């Protein structure tokens, strides 16, 4: 591209969008890239304060910002992600389905470290709805070196940064534990809370058992549910270190692969997650502490969307929740539009 005086630009091809801003009313392109400047355009451009403009001039080894946005699309756009048209060198990505938004965070950081490339995404591992904006991307200069874009493309290795995993229809089994509930001394406060949270993901609660603090019976109930085709087992209560709380031992004794007992999240530090290799595939077994009853949001709200999308949670994933893992118990809860669970 080359810089010319606006009054001398008639007949030249505009090489970038020119934005017009009307305060309080509108912001958008008055002229698009590729527009051939006409005599009647000159007064409009001057009225926008454009005494000089850039016009197209082919330079070997350089790529225009709009063409670079197309390359960024290849780098970013994965499963169930839609792209916008390129406007002023910027491209946006949105969800085409309801599901779990996934960001390849390390890859995102590497590409943003290349220089002159910007990809800004919302937090991953949270639910999104169809049409939700996921990310925006652009290059900083109007023209960028082809080698820079090639470096970014090679870094991606053909693995898109942004994906949306669909939520799966699941059957849940609830095991409410506690001798005080089993013997009718207090009412079950877990079930209404879990019904509400699971309803957000259209989960069918197919089986519900109420058991005392008997680890053998809890273990047996877990395995029986899984053998009957339950997709996720939720054990509620009995998760503390008190001698009568036997749920962690019960989950362990199913011979499931325990990911973690205890997570750096408050509320929910006594949470437990394990995966059982059942006859119909791997089934998550979740141990929920009592805080799930008394707090509007907890560790369960951070892990449940991933379970519903069959996105396996690792111990490292849970450890990383420590940065941002403190719920502030705001008077007006705006989760997930807050920092809870978003430190990394």
C-alpha positions as CSV (number, residue, x, y, z in Angstrom):
1,X,0.0,0.0,0.0
2,X,1.0,3.6,-0.4
3,X,0.0,6.9,1.2
4,X,-1.6,9.5,-1.0
5,X,-3.4,12.8,-0.5
6,X,-7.1,12.3,-0.5
7,X,-7.6,14.9,-3.1
8,X,-5.3,13.0,-5.4
9,X,-6.8,9.5,-4.7
10,X,-9.5,9.4,-7.4
11,X,-9.3,6.0,-9.3
12,X,-7.2,4.3,-6.6
13,X,-8.3,1.1,-4.9
14,X,-8.8,1.5,-1.1
15,X,-6.8,-1.2,0.7
16,X,-8.6,-1.0,4.1
17,X,-12.0,-0.2,5.5
18,X,-12.6,3.3,6.6
19,X,-14.7,3.7,9.7
20,X,-17.2,6.4,10.3
21,X,-18.3,7.2,13.9
22,X,-21.4,9.2,14.7
23,X,-21.3,9.6,18.5
24,X,-24.2,7.9,20.3
25,X,-25.6,6.6,17.0
26,X,-23.4,4.4,14.9
27,X,-20.0,3.1,14.2
28,X,-19.3,1.2,10.9
29,X,-17.4,1.3,7.7
30,X,-18.2,4.2,5.3
31,X,-16.0,2.7,2.7
32,X,-14.9,-0.9,2.3
33,X,-11.6,-2.4,1.2
34,X,-11.5,-2.7,-2.6
35,X,-13.7,0.4,-3.1
36,X,-12.5,2.5,-6.1
37,X,-12.4,6.0,-5.0
38,X,-14.6,8.4,-7.0
39,X,-14.7,12.2,-7.2
40,X,-17.9,12.3,-5.1
41,X,-16.1,10.4,-2.3
42,X,-13.5,13.1,-1.7
43,X,-15.7,15.5,0.3
44,X,-17.0,12.6,2.4
45,X,-13.5,11.5,3.2
46,X,-12.3,15.0,4.0
47,X,-15.3,15.5,6.2
48,X,-14.2,12.4,8.2
49,X,-10.8,14.0,8.8
50,X,-9.1,11.8,6.2
51,X,-6.6,14.2,4.4
52,X,-4.4,11.2,3.5
53,X,-5.4,7.6,2.9
54,X,-3.7,4.3,2.1
55,X,-4.3,2.8,-1.4
56,X,-3.4,-0.6,-2.7
57,X,0.1,-1.3,-3.8
58,X,1.3,-4.9,-4.2
59,X,4.4,-5.6,-2.1
60,X,6.0,-9.1,-2.4
61,X,6.0,-11.0,0.9
62,X,3.2,-8.9,2.5
63,X,-0.4,-9.9,3.3
64,X,-3.3,-7.5,3.7
65,X,-5.1,-7.6,7.1
66,X,-8.3,-9.1,5.6
67,X,-6.4,-11.9,3.9
68,X,-4.5,-12.5,7.2
69,X,-7.9,-12.7,8.9
70,X,-8.7,-15.6,6.6
71,X,-5.6,-17.4,7.8
72,X,-6.6,-16.7,11.4
73,X,-9.9,-18.4,10.6
74,X,-8.1,-21.6,9.6
75,X,-6.1,-21.4,12.9
76,X,-9.1,-20.8,15.1
77,X,-12.3,-22.3,13.7
78,X,-12.9,-25.8,15.0
79,X,-16.0,-28.0,15.6
80,X,-19.3,-26.3,15.9
81,X,-17.8,-22.8,15.5
82,X,-19.0,-20.3,13.0
83,X,-17.2,-17.3,11.5
84,X,-18.3,-13.8,10.6
85,X,-17.4,-11.8,7.6
86,X,-14.2,-9.9,7.9
87,X,-14.8,-6.3,8.9
88,X,-11.9,-3.8,9.1
89,X,-9.5,-6.7,9.4
90,X,-11.3,-8.3,12.3
91,X,-13.1,-11.7,12.3
92,X,-15.4,-13.0,15.0
93,X,-16.3,-16.6,16.0
94,X,-19.5,-17.8,17.5
95,X,-21.0,-21.1,18.7
96,X,-23.3,-22.9,16.3
97,X,-24.7,-25.2,19.0
98,X,-25.3,-25.2,22.7
99,X,-22.3,-27.0,24.4
100,X,-19.1,-26.7,26.2
101,X,-16.6,-24.1,24.9
102,X,-13.1,-25.4,24.7
103,X,-9.9,-23.3,24.1
104,X,-6.5,-24.8,23.4
105,X,-5.0,-22.4,25.9
106,X,-1.3,-23.2,25.4
107,X,-1.7,-22.9,21.6
108,X,-3.6,-19.6,22.0
109,X,-0.7,-18.2,24.1
110,X,2.0,-19.4,21.7
111,X,0.2,-17.8,18.7
112,X,-0.5,-14.5,20.6
113,X,3.3,-14.5,21.4
114,X,4.3,-14.4,17.7
115,X,3.7,-10.7,17.6
116,X,1.3,-8.5,15.6
117,X,-1.4,-11.2,15.9
118,X,-4.3,-10.9,18.3
119,X,-6.7,-13.7,19.2
120,X,-9.0,-12.8,22.2
121,X,-11.3,-15.5,23.5
122,X,-13.8,-15.9,26.3
123,X,-13.0,-18.4,29.0
124,X,-13.0,-22.0,28.1
125,X,-14.6,-24.9,29.9
126,X,-17.9,-23.0,30.4
127,X,-21.3,-23.6,28.7
128,X,-22.3,-21.5,25.7
129,X,-25.5,-21.2,23.7
130,X,-25.9,-21.2,20.0
131,X,-25.0,-17.7,18.7
132,X,-22.8,-16.8,21.6
133,X,-19.6,-14.9,20.6
134,X,-16.5,-17.0,21.4
135,X,-13.6,-15.0,20.2
136,X,-12.3,-12.2,18.0
137,X,-9.1,-12.2,15.9
138,X,-7.1,-9.8,13.8
139,X,-3.6,-8.7,12.9
140,X,-2.3,-5.3,14.1
141,X,-0.9,-3.7,11.0
142,X,-2.7,-3.2,7.7
143,X,-0.1,-5.3,6.0
144,X,1.7,-8.2,7.8
145,X,4.7,-10.3,6.6
146,X,3.6,-13.5,5.0
147,X,6.3,-15.3,7.1
148,X,4.7,-14.2,10.3
149,X,1.4,-15.7,9.3
150,X,3.1,-18.9,8.1
151,X,4.8,-19.2,11.5
152,X,1.4,-18.9,13.2
153,X,-0.2,-21.5,10.9
154,X,2.7,-23.9,11.5
155,X,2.3,-23.5,15.3
156,X,-1.3,-24.5,15.1
157,X,-0.4,-27.8,13.4
158,X,-3.8,-28.1,11.9
159,X,-5.5,-28.2,15.4
160,X,-8.0,-25.4,15.7
161,X,-7.9,-23.3,18.9
162,X,-11.6,-23.0,19.4
163,X,-14.2,-25.9,19.6
164,X,-17.6,-26.4,21.1
165,X,-18.4,-29.9,22.4
166,X,-22.1,-30.8,22.4
167,X,-23.8,-31.7,25.6
168,X,-24.9,-35.4,25.7
169,X,-28.2,-36.6,27.0
170,X,-27.4,-38.6,30.2
171,X,-29.1,-40.7,32.8
172,X,-27.9,-39.9,36.3
173,X,-28.0,-42.0,39.4
174,X,-28.3,-40.2,42.8
175,X,-27.0,-41.8,46.0
176,X,-28.0,-39.7,49.0
177,X,-25.9,-40.8,52.0
178,X,-26.2,-40.2,55.7
179,X,-27.8,-42.3,58.5
180,X,-29.7,-39.3,59.8
181,X,-31.5,-39.0,56.4
182,X,-31.8,-42.8,56.0
183,X,-33.5,-43.1,59.4
184,X,-35.8,-40.1,58.7
185,X,-34.3,-37.9,61.4
186,X,-33.8,-35.0,58.9
187,X,-35.1,-34.4,55.4
188,X,-33.1,-34.9,52.3
189,X,-32.0,-31.4,51.2
190,X,-29.6,-32.7,48.4
191,X,-32.2,-34.0,45.9
192,X,-34.0,-30.7,45.2
193,X,-30.7,-28.9,44.7
194,X,-29.4,-31.6,42.4
195,X,-32.6,-31.8,40.4
196,X,-32.4,-28.1,39.7
197,X,-28.8,-28.2,38.6
198,X,-29.2,-31.3,36.5
199,X,-32.3,-29.9,34.8
200,X,-30.1,-27.2,33.3
201,X,-28.6,-30.0,31.1
202,X,-31.8,-32.0,30.6
203,X,-30.4,-34.9,32.7
204,X,-32.8,-37.7,33.5
205,X,-32.5,-38.8,37.2
206,X,-33.2,-42.5,36.5
207,X,-32.3,-44.0,39.9
208,X,-32.3,-42.4,43.4
209,X,-31.1,-44.3,46.5
210,X,-30.9,-43.2,50.1
211,X,-28.4,-45.0,52.2
212,X,-26.8,-44.9,55.6
213,X,-23.1,-44.4,56.3
214,X,-22.2,-47.9,55.1
215,X,-19.3,-47.8,52.7
216,X,-20.0,-51.4,51.4
217,X,-23.6,-50.6,50.5
218,X,-22.6,-47.3,48.9
219,X,-19.9,-49.0,46.8
220,X,-22.4,-51.7,45.8
221,X,-25.0,-49.2,44.8
222,X,-22.5,-47.3,42.6
223,X,-21.5,-50.5,40.7
224,X,-25.1,-51.7,40.3
225,X,-26.2,-48.3,38.8
226,X,-23.3,-48.4,36.3
227,X,-24.1,-52.0,35.3
228,X,-27.7,-50.8,34.6
229,X,-26.5,-48.2,32.1
230,X,-26.3,-45.1,34.3
231,X,-24.1,-42.4,32.7
232,X,-23.1,-40.5,35.8
233,X,-23.3,-41.5,39.5
234,X,-23.6,-38.7,42.0
235,X,-22.9,-39.5,45.7
236,X,-24.1,-36.7,47.9
237,X,-23.0,-36.3,51.5
238,X,-20.6,-38.1,53.8
239,X,-17.5,-36.4,52.2
240,X,-15.8,-35.0,55.3
241,X,-13.0,-36.6,57.4
242,X,-15.5,-37.4,60.2
243,X,-15.3,-41.1,61.1
244,X,-18.9,-41.6,60.2
245,X,-18.5,-40.2,56.7
246,X,-17.8,-43.2,54.5
247,X,-18.5,-41.9,50.9
248,X,-14.9,-41.3,49.8
249,X,-13.9,-44.8,50.9
250,X,-17.0,-46.3,49.2
251,X,-16.1,-44.6,45.9
252,X,-12.4,-45.8,46.2
253,X,-13.5,-49.3,46.9
254,X,-15.5,-49.6,43.7
255,X,-12.0,-49.8,42.1
256,X,-12.7,-46.7,40.1
257,X,-9.8,-44.6,38.9
258,X,-9.8,-41.7,41.5
259,X,-8.8,-38.4,39.9
260,X,-8.8,-36.4,43.1
261,X,-10.3,-36.3,46.6
262,X,-10.0,-32.7,47.6
263,X,-9.7,-29.7,45.2
264,X,-8.5,-26.1,45.7
265,X,-12.0,-24.6,45.3
266,X,-14.2,-22.9,47.9
267,X,-16.9,-23.9,48.3
268,X,-16.3,-27.5,47.5
269,X,-12.9,-28.4,48.8
270,X,-14.0,-32.0,49.8
271,X,-15.2,-32.8,46.3
272,X,-14.2,-36.2,44.8
273,X,-14.1,-37.3,41.2
274,X,-13.4,-40.8,39.9
275,X,-14.0,-42.7,36.7
276,X,-15.3,-46.3,36.6
277,X,-14.7,-48.6,33.6
278,X,-18.1,-50.0,33.2
279,X,-19.7,-52.4,30.7
280,X,-21.0,-49.4,28.6
281,X,-17.9,-47.3,28.8
282,X,-16.2,-45.0,31.3
283,X,-18.6,-43.5,33.9
284,X,-17.8,-40.6,36.2
285,X,-18.5,-41.0,39.9
286,X,-18.9,-37.7,41.8
287,X,-18.7,-37.2,45.5
288,X,-20.4,-34.0,46.6
289,X,-19.9,-32.3,50.0
290,X,-22.7,-30.6,51.9
291,X,-21.7,-27.2,50.7
292,X,-23.5,-27.9,47.5
293,X,-26.8,-27.5,49.4
294,X,-26.0,-24.2,51.1
295,X,-24.1,-22.3,48.3
296,X,-25.6,-21.1,45.1
297,X,-22.4,-22.1,43.2
298,X,-19.6,-24.5,44.1
299,X,-17.1,-26.9,42.5
300,X,-20.0,-28.9,41.1
301,X,-21.0,-26.0,38.8
302,X,-17.4,-25.9,37.4
303,X,-17.2,-29.7,36.8
304,X,-20.7,-30.6,35.7
305,X,-20.6,-28.9,32.2
306,X,-17.5,-30.9,31.4
307,X,-19.1,-34.2,32.5
308,X,-22.1,-33.4,30.4
309,X,-19.9,-32.9,27.3
310,X,-17.9,-36.1,28.0
311,X,-14.8,-33.9,28.5
312,X,-12.6,-35.9,30.8
313,X,-11.4,-33.9,33.8
314,X,-7.8,-34.6,34.9
315,X,-6.1,-34.0,38.3
316,X,-4.1,-31.1,36.7
317,X,-7.4,-29.5,35.6
318,X,-8.7,-29.5,39.2
319,X,-5.4,-28.2,40.6
320,X,-5.4,-25.3,38.1
321,X,-8.8,-24.2,39.5
322,X,-7.0,-22.9,42.6
323,X,-6.3,-19.6,40.8
324,X,-9.8,-18.2,40.6
325,X,-11.3,-21.0,42.8
326,X,-12.7,-18.8,45.5
327,X,-16.4,-17.9,45.2
328,X,-17.0,-14.5,46.7
329,X,-20.6,-15.3,47.6
330,X,-21.9,-12.0,46.1
331,X,-25.2,-10.7,47.3
332,X,-26.4,-10.8,43.7
333,X,-24.9,-13.9,42.0
334,X,-24.0,-13.3,38.4
335,X,-22.2,-16.6,37.8
336,X,-20.8,-17.4,35.2
337,X,-20.3,-13.7,34.5
338,X,-17.7,-13.4,37.3
339,X,-14.2,-14.6,38.1
340,X,-15.2,-17.9,39.8
341,X,-13.4,-20.7,38.2
342,X,-11.7,-18.5,35.6
343,X,-8.2,-18.0,36.9
344,X,-6.5,-19.9,34.1
